[in-house]
């Protein structure tokens, strides 16, 4: 018998993830504040509310914007923990602060639920293709219960540790990604300013010690990689606004643990200036290239 799944949060990531669950044969109920988004998941049942979506299912999945939304949905007086069927597996795929993830998971455990934090990497393209990476915090037993579900939406599943560990690993990864992208954009701008062809310089660095994911897979200079957002006006992909959110979570995590993140702080400042000065919030994060070469915006 197929597992029944409730899925709340059908934005750019959530909707294709829910569609992949339907395609895999799961019985899926969905909820979002935007009715059209529920209708976009063909084959799923549209629930009357988020709490209604959590009732009577085997697994309940959330993909929400921020920690306050996760806490409000699960811990409210008429929230998920007060209404879900005993034994329901709870999986939060939102990217939120580790402290909130631990708080909600602890409350879930006290009520007899198993909860995982399972933020994702791979972007909208990965969500659509079912090739996401899930970074999971929680018990091994909980992960094994969730594995069939996660495998329908992703290609790679990592167990980072206890509750909250998935969120920590996610913000560490995205902080590093921001640092790599800002450094890559800076190096390309320097080379082009001194007469080098961006594609030729990229080829040199790809095969040298400067090679990195941002350069090799997601080149920020327009025209170097036809499939990259840089070559389509920095549209699609992972928005600057979302990168700023994740960098904020990384700095918050560092502050709470007494850590030092000088390069992460600098990357966040650069992205904030880029967002404000270039109205770049909705552009892909590789658009940081235009911070160094404004003429590329034209």
C-alpha positions as CSV (number, residue, x, y, z in Angstrom):
1,X,0.0,0.0,0.0
2,X,1.4,3.4,-1.0
3,X,2.2,6.0,1.7
4,X,-0.1,8.9,2.0
5,X,1.6,12.3,2.1
6,X,0.5,15.8,3.1
7,X,2.5,18.6,1.5
8,X,2.3,22.3,2.5
9,X,4.1,25.0,0.7
10,X,3.9,24.9,-3.1
11,X,6.3,27.7,-4.2
12,X,9.0,27.4,-6.9
13,X,10.5,24.4,-5.0
14,X,7.5,22.8,-3.3
15,X,5.2,22.5,-6.3
16,X,7.6,20.4,-8.4
17,X,8.5,18.3,-5.4
18,X,4.9,17.5,-4.8
19,X,4.4,16.7,-8.5
20,X,7.2,14.2,-8.3
21,X,5.5,12.5,-5.3
22,X,2.4,12.1,-7.4
23,X,4.3,10.7,-10.3
24,X,6.0,8.2,-8.0
25,X,2.5,6.9,-7.0
26,X,2.1,8.4,-3.5
27,X,-1.3,9.5,-2.4
28,X,-0.8,13.3,-2.0
29,X,-2.8,16.0,-0.4
30,X,-1.5,19.6,-0.8
31,X,-2.1,23.0,0.6
32,X,-0.9,26.5,-0.2
33,X,-2.4,29.9,0.5
34,X,-2.5,30.4,-3.3
35,X,-5.3,28.2,-4.7
36,X,-3.8,28.2,-8.2
37,X,-0.6,26.5,-6.9
38,X,-2.7,23.7,-5.5
39,X,-4.4,23.2,-8.8
40,X,-1.0,23.0,-10.5
41,X,-0.2,19.7,-8.8
42,X,-2.4,17.5,-10.9
43,X,-3.4,14.2,-9.2
44,X,-3.2,15.7,-5.7
45,X,-6.1,16.4,-3.4
46,X,-6.4,20.1,-2.4
47,X,-6.8,20.4,1.3
48,X,-8.9,23.0,3.0
49,X,-6.1,24.2,5.3
50,X,-2.5,23.3,6.3
51,X,-3.7,21.5,9.4
52,X,-6.3,19.6,7.3
53,X,-3.5,18.6,5.0
54,X,-1.7,17.0,8.0
55,X,-4.7,15.0,9.2
56,X,-4.8,11.3,8.4
57,X,-1.5,11.0,6.4
58,X,1.5,8.8,6.9
59,X,4.0,11.5,6.2
60,X,3.6,15.3,6.4
61,X,6.1,17.5,4.5
62,X,6.5,21.3,4.7
63,X,8.5,23.7,2.5
64,X,8.0,27.1,4.1
65,X,9.8,30.5,3.8
66,X,11.2,31.0,7.3
67,X,11.5,29.6,10.8
68,X,8.6,31.7,12.1
69,X,6.3,30.0,9.6
70,X,7.5,26.5,10.6
71,X,7.1,27.2,14.3
72,X,3.7,28.8,13.8
73,X,2.3,25.9,11.7
74,X,3.6,23.1,14.0
75,X,3.4,24.6,17.4
76,X,0.3,26.8,17.3
77,X,-2.6,26.1,19.6
78,X,-4.4,24.6,16.6
79,X,-1.3,23.5,14.8
80,X,0.0,20.3,13.2
81,X,1.3,18.7,16.5
82,X,-2.2,19.1,18.0
83,X,-4.0,17.6,15.0
84,X,-1.8,15.1,13.2
85,X,-2.4,11.4,13.6
86,X,-0.2,9.8,16.2
87,X,2.8,8.2,14.5
88,X,2.8,10.6,11.5
89,X,6.4,11.2,10.2
90,X,7.1,14.9,10.0
91,X,9.6,16.2,7.5
92,X,10.4,19.9,7.2
93,X,12.3,20.7,4.0
94,X,12.4,24.5,4.7
95,X,15.7,26.2,5.1
96,X,15.5,27.8,8.6
97,X,17.7,28.5,11.6
98,X,18.9,25.4,13.5
99,X,17.5,26.7,16.8
100,X,13.9,26.7,15.5
101,X,14.4,23.3,13.9
102,X,15.5,21.8,17.2
103,X,12.7,23.6,19.1
104,X,10.0,22.2,16.8
105,X,11.6,18.7,16.7
106,X,11.8,18.6,20.5
107,X,8.1,19.5,20.8
108,X,7.3,16.9,18.2
109,X,9.2,14.2,20.1
110,X,7.5,15.1,23.4
111,X,4.2,14.4,21.6
112,X,5.4,11.1,20.3
113,X,6.1,12.2,16.7
114,X,9.3,11.6,14.7
115,X,10.5,14.7,13.0
116,X,13.3,15.4,10.5
117,X,14.8,18.6,9.2
118,X,15.6,17.9,5.6
119,X,16.6,21.1,3.7
120,X,17.4,20.7,0.1
121,X,20.1,21.7,-2.4
122,X,19.8,21.7,-6.2
123,X,17.5,24.6,-6.9
124,X,14.4,24.8,-9.0
125,X,15.9,22.7,-11.7
126,X,16.7,19.9,-9.3
127,X,13.2,20.1,-7.9
128,X,11.7,19.7,-11.3
129,X,14.0,16.9,-12.4
130,X,13.7,15.0,-9.1
131,X,17.5,15.3,-8.5
132,X,17.6,17.3,-5.3
133,X,20.1,16.7,-2.5
134,X,18.4,16.2,0.9
135,X,20.5,17.1,4.0
136,X,18.8,15.4,6.9
137,X,18.9,16.0,10.6
138,X,17.1,13.5,12.9
139,X,17.2,9.9,13.8
140,X,18.5,7.1,11.5
141,X,15.2,5.3,11.9
142,X,13.3,8.4,10.9
143,X,15.4,8.8,7.8
144,X,14.8,5.2,6.8
145,X,11.1,5.8,7.1
146,X,11.4,8.9,4.9
147,X,13.8,7.4,2.4
148,X,11.2,6.2,-0.2
149,X,9.6,9.6,-0.2
150,X,12.9,11.6,-0.4
151,X,14.2,9.3,-3.2
152,X,11.1,10.2,-5.3
153,X,12.2,13.8,-5.1
154,X,15.9,13.7,-5.0
155,X,19.1,11.8,-6.0
156,X,21.3,12.3,-3.0
157,X,20.3,11.9,0.7
158,X,22.8,12.7,3.4
159,X,22.3,12.1,7.2
160,X,24.1,15.1,8.8
161,X,23.3,14.1,12.4
162,X,20.7,14.8,15.0
163,X,17.8,17.3,14.7
164,X,19.1,20.7,13.5
165,X,22.2,19.2,11.8
166,X,20.6,19.3,8.4
167,X,20.0,23.0,8.8
168,X,23.6,23.6,10.0
169,X,25.1,21.7,7.0
170,X,22.8,23.6,4.6
171,X,23.8,27.1,5.8
172,X,27.5,26.1,5.8
173,X,27.2,24.9,2.2
174,X,25.4,28.0,1.0
175,X,27.8,30.3,2.8
176,X,30.7,28.6,1.0
177,X,28.8,28.8,-2.3
178,X,28.4,32.6,-1.8
179,X,32.1,33.0,-1.1
180,X,33.0,31.0,-4.1
181,X,30.7,32.9,-6.4
182,X,31.9,36.3,-5.3
183,X,35.5,35.3,-5.6
184,X,34.9,33.8,-9.1
185,X,33.1,36.9,-10.3
186,X,35.9,39.1,-8.9
187,X,38.6,37.0,-10.7
188,X,36.8,37.0,-14.0
189,X,36.2,40.8,-13.8
190,X,40.0,41.3,-13.2
191,X,41.0,39.1,-16.1
192,X,38.6,40.7,-18.6
193,X,39.6,44.2,-17.5
194,X,43.1,43.3,-18.4
195,X,42.2,42.0,-21.9
196,X,41.5,38.3,-21.4
197,X,38.5,36.5,-23.0
198,X,36.2,35.3,-20.2
199,X,35.7,31.9,-21.7
200,X,39.5,31.4,-22.2
201,X,40.2,32.6,-18.6
202,X,37.4,30.3,-17.3
203,X,39.0,27.3,-19.1
204,X,42.4,28.0,-17.6
205,X,41.0,28.3,-14.1
206,X,38.8,25.3,-14.4
207,X,41.8,23.1,-15.0
208,X,43.9,24.9,-12.4
209,X,43.8,25.4,-8.6
210,X,41.1,28.0,-8.9
211,X,38.5,25.5,-10.2
212,X,35.3,25.4,-8.2
213,X,31.6,24.7,-8.7
214,X,30.6,28.3,-9.4
215,X,33.2,28.5,-12.1
216,X,32.9,25.0,-13.5
217,X,29.1,24.5,-13.5
218,X,27.4,27.9,-13.0
219,X,29.7,30.5,-14.6
220,X,28.6,34.0,-13.8
221,X,29.9,35.7,-17.0
222,X,27.3,36.0,-19.8
223,X,27.9,33.7,-22.8
224,X,30.5,31.4,-21.2
225,X,27.9,28.7,-20.4
226,X,24.8,28.8,-22.5
227,X,22.7,26.9,-19.9
228,X,23.7,29.1,-17.0
229,X,21.5,31.9,-15.7
230,X,24.1,34.4,-16.6
231,X,23.4,33.7,-20.3
232,X,19.7,34.4,-19.9
233,X,19.8,37.8,-18.2
234,X,20.4,36.2,-14.8
235,X,16.9,34.9,-14.7
236,X,15.8,31.7,-12.9
237,X,18.0,29.8,-10.6
238,X,18.6,30.9,-7.0
239,X,17.6,34.4,-6.2
240,X,19.8,37.0,-4.5
241,X,17.1,37.5,-1.9
242,X,17.3,33.8,-1.0
243,X,21.1,33.8,-0.8
244,X,20.9,36.8,1.5
245,X,18.5,34.8,3.7
246,X,20.8,31.8,3.9
247,X,23.8,34.0,4.6
248,X,21.9,35.7,7.4
249,X,21.2,32.2,8.8
250,X,24.9,31.3,8.6
251,X,25.9,34.5,10.5
252,X,23.1,33.9,13.1
253,X,24.4,30.3,13.6
254,X,27.9,31.6,14.0
255,X,26.8,34.2,16.6
256,X,24.9,31.6,18.6
257,X,27.9,29.2,18.7
258,X,30.6,31.8,19.2
259,X,32.0,31.2,15.7
260,X,33.8,33.6,13.4
261,X,32.8,34.0,9.7
262,X,34.7,37.0,8.3
263,X,34.4,35.8,4.7
264,X,30.8,34.9,5.1
265,X,30.1,38.3,6.5
266,X,31.9,40.0,3.6
267,X,30.0,37.9,1.1
268,X,26.7,38.9,2.8
269,X,27.7,42.6,2.6
270,X,28.6,42.3,-1.0
271,X,25.2,40.7,-1.8
272,X,23.4,43.3,0.2
273,X,25.0,46.1,-1.7
274,X,24.3,44.3,-4.9
275,X,20.6,43.8,-4.0
276,X,20.1,47.4,-3.0
277,X,22.2,49.2,-5.6
278,X,21.3,47.1,-8.6
279,X,17.7,46.1,-7.7
280,X,19.0,42.6,-7.9
281,X,16.9,40.8,-5.3
282,X,15.0,38.7,-7.8
283,X,18.0,37.9,-10.1
284,X,20.0,34.8,-9.8
285,X,22.8,35.0,-7.3
286,X,25.4,34.7,-10.1
287,X,24.4,38.3,-11.0
288,X,26.9,39.4,-8.4
289,X,29.2,39.5,-11.5
290,X,27.4,42.8,-12.4
291,X,28.5,44.3,-9.1
292,X,32.1,44.1,-10.5
293,X,31.1,45.0,-14.1
294,X,27.9,47.1,-14.1
295,X,27.9,47.3,-17.9
296,X,26.9,43.6,-18.0
297,X,23.4,44.6,-16.8
298,X,22.7,46.3,-20.2
